[in-house]
Amino acid sequence: MSNSADRTLHGLNRILTLELARVTERAAVAAARIRGCGDEKAADQAAVDAMRKELNRLPIDGTVVIGEGERDEAPMLYIGEKVGTKEGPSVDIALDPLEGTTICAKNLPNSLAVIAMAEKGNLLYAPDVYMEKIAIGPGYPKGLVDIDASPVDNINALAKAKGVKPNMITACIMDRPRHAKLIEAVRTTGASIRLIGDGDVAGIIHTTDPDETGIDIYMGIGGAPEGVLAAAALRCIGGQMQGRLQLNTQEKIDRAAKMGVKDPNKVYTMEEMAKGDVLFAATGVTDGNLLSGVKFAKNYIQTDTIVMRSHTGTIRNIIARHQDMKKFD
Ligand code: VTB
């Protein structure tokens, strides 16, 4: 492929946006076949295999930068793995073939197959550690909330900007003992908390459409890889996000340093986590607030996917009916 065909004037070839839908559709169907069966590992493995197969069909010279883990711990889609036909643009890829393995195993809401793509060097190379995150949707003044401000100040600032009382704000927080103080502080404002068991990529994306999802703000500590994926989505939809890696041991600081993290306490903006032209796709595995889960009908399989591109800000919802069900075998 010639260079001009690989890229548009503004970054990545837009055709790749739609191609990404195939990749997440395939992973979502594979995981959905065994959702609710209580086997997290099997569902994850199925999604990984399926995503890898489809990814290797794409005309890209891709490198997984956020993946299933570091090389020695993940046999497939590990960090550094080369994917694609190698005949296209050099791109970096962040992926989570099954975000929310536990929720998929229990068939609870909001597990997703997720991928993001950017030009080489434009996604944060984050180690698999925790990340403190804060995110709100579009339409608010820049810097309205801040990771270093108190939770009370953030909730109050958001309520004021939305023109409502704090008790009309809903914060999404992962239900973890590490969030006890955060939860207590948010509750003093009167705000409601949606406690989620897993899946903070969805939790963060949900802030972008509070009327639909009921979530205004995401706060708390989740995975760093999921943080980069969520930042990529918000770059496309709009909104604000900050993240800070939780590098609380020398071993983690050293691991992060090897990946290029010079300041272990740095607060990353959304733009620093996902730069330039970013493509993002997610397909629902289980039913959720923004995406329906995979439906297995008698004569077709139906998937619900959101695909988007930061350069244009176009967001597409693709409900696909796959009549050739054999392709998923
Ligand atoms: C986080 C979160 C993910 O797993 O990585 C979490 O970002 C792991 O955190 O969305 P714990 O160690 O507290 O379970 C998810 O919830 C699902 O992969």
Residues whose N, C-alpha, C, O or C-beta is under 5 A from the ligand:
A	BS01	VTB	E99 G100 T101 R176 G197 D198 G199 D200 V201 G222 G223 E226
